Each structure stands twice: as C-alpha cells, then as structure tokens.
Amino acid sequence: MLPGILGRFAPDVALDLGTANTLLGVPGEGIVVDEPSIVAVAETGQGVLARGSAVGHLARQMFGRTSTAIQVVRPLADGAIRDYALCESMLRCLLEKVRRGGWSLRPRVLVAVPGSSTPVEKRAVYSSLHRAGARSVLLVPEALAAAIGAGLPVAEPVASLICDIGGGTTEAAVVSLGDVVASTSIRVGGDRMDQAVVDHLRRSYSLRIGPAEAERLRIEIGSAAPLIEELVDEVRGVDAVSGLPRKATITSEEVRQALAEPLAQIVDCLRATLDQTPPELAADLVDHGLTLCGGGALLRNIDRFLGDQMGLPTRVVVEPLTTVVRGALACLEDLPAWRGVLESSDHAA
C-alpha cells in the first residue's frame, strides 16, 4: 500500500546524467526534462545564480546577456562529477521540475552511469542525488539502458552490440539475456571530438576557437567518412600570434582529418568489447550488427565508417539523444524484472 501511495505523489524518476545534457523521465509521462548540463555562476563564487535556478537553458540564456560577469560551468566532465556542489544544485533544480502538486515527498531516482565509473564516482552520484532530494538512488549500466532504449532484444539469448557515443564517454557493450556480457568504456566522446577540431585549427591556421565553435563545425560540416559533395564553412576566432580576431575557411575534409584520432579510439573500444565476447555470441552479430546511439551518433556517415571498420551492418537509432533515458524509463516501468542488474544506495528502496 505504502509504495503505491509514494509512487502516486513522489514519482519514480529516470535520469540520464550526461556530460553535455541531462534528461529526466517519469513512467507514464515520458521525458519531462531535457536541459544542457550547465549552470550559471558569478565570478565571485557565490553559487548558482537566480536563487539556484540558473540551470540548463536558463543558464545558457543568461550567459553574456547581463552586466554581471557570469561564468557558465559544466559540473560534469568525461561522464563523472567534477564539481559536487554545482552538480547537486543542478540536480535539485531539475528534480523540482518533476514534482507533482507541490508535495514534498522525495522521488526514487534510477540513473544510468558509465561502465568506466569508479566506486568513488558512483558514491558521488549517490551523494549528489540524495542531497538534491532523492529518497533513494538506483544505478543502471548506461550501456544496458541504451540497449533497452534502442529496442534491442536484450532479454533474448542472442547477442546485441550497442555503442553509445556521448559527450564525455563512449560505451560499447554486448548484451544478452538481460545482462551485459562484455563492455568497454572510454572517456572519449563529443567533447574530445570538439577538442580535436580546436587543436587542428590552432596547428594548421594559428587560429584559436572555443569548444562551442568547434561543436558547430562538427555538426554542420563534420563527417566520419567522405561525403558525396564535400562542404565548406567559415570559422571565426582569434589569431594565436597577433591576438586579433580573424576568420578562416575550413573544409569538411579537414574536419574529418581532425576527427580521425577520436574515431579510431571508438573503433578500438568496439574491438576490445568484441575481444571479450564469447565466440557463440559474437557470431550472432554478423546478422544483428551494431547499433549506435548518443549525440556522437549524429555525426554524418559514422554508421558507414564504423560498419566498414568492424565489418558489421550498422544503424543509428531513431532519436539517439534520448535512447538512454528511454531505456531507464523502461527499467522503472518493469522494476522487478531488472532489479538484479541494478545497484542501490538503499536496499530498502
């Protein structure tokens, strides 16, 4: 009786705590929060602005639009919490958005965590969520959540290969019979790709640009494999020698060259995962292939590139940015079936 009452007024919440974006979902309602994982703080170090609500889209809107010196900060890096206080403030603000009817009951939160997370990093997630307002916290492997959200037959005795390319990490895993059989997690993702573009422009053009401009180039003209018609774009930055603003013209071939190293690391991640996979399951992948999700999967021709490198049929899921949180939601909606693969901060949760 009591769990049902709690669920009615303090909903379970699925959380994809990403380096670039944070998404929250509620069973029966779907995804209710989708915000950038950023907060706005004053340079004087007085905490999150706007009484703790300068988070996500609001933080992005405030940046550069007031007379006060404001910094936009990411509380997470490479899939892990790097600023506990700011992460707690961000999570508290976002959890408030899913509260029902003003009730003060605390929700139970199921959060997807990278396979590379250390025990210390997991404890940081537990602590930040409890302090932000969760009554209990459950952890699900990010790769398993991604496979469920991608609609793969994870409960069947066949192998499914999923690769989630996020902002800070890339997760590759083989899933079968409701569990992760083999997995590899590397701290390479969209952020590392953007940094590679920044480094290329500094080396080749003596031009300094920021991560936001590099991300724009990656999205607008970047690709993992040659395009039928190569693209050209103009980039603006600061001359590394004179310190003066200037612009340069860059081609999609150059961006692709800059992305070669992080893409090669993703290929190595996939191969390492297959090396851990029993031959009987690996044989299933000849037919079932590789499934891609996460923001990095939106890079042009990445399915073709990885398919050629791995020798497997490869596809990108529909709505790759929400795959993990949709999988976490599916776990919450059938919690008894998935309880065995979840870690809990409270065995009575």
Secondary structure, 3 states (H helix, E strand, C coil): CHHHHHHHHCCCEEEEECCCEEEEEECCCEEEEEEECCEEEECCCCCEHHHHCCECHHHHHHCCCCCCCEEEECCEECCEECCHHHHHHHHHHHHHCCCCCCCCCCCEEEEEECCCCCHHHHHHHHHHHHHHCCCEEEEEEHHHHHHHHCCCCCCCCCCEEEEEECCCCEEEEEEECCEEEEEEEECCCHHHHHHHHHHHHHHHHCEECCHHHHHHHHHHHCECCCCCCCCEEEEEEEECCCCCEEEEEEEHHHHHHHCHHHHHHHHHHHHHHHHCCCHHHHCCHHHHCEEEECHHHHCECHHHHHHHHHCCCEEECCCHHHHHHHHHHHHHHCHHHHHHHCEECCCCC
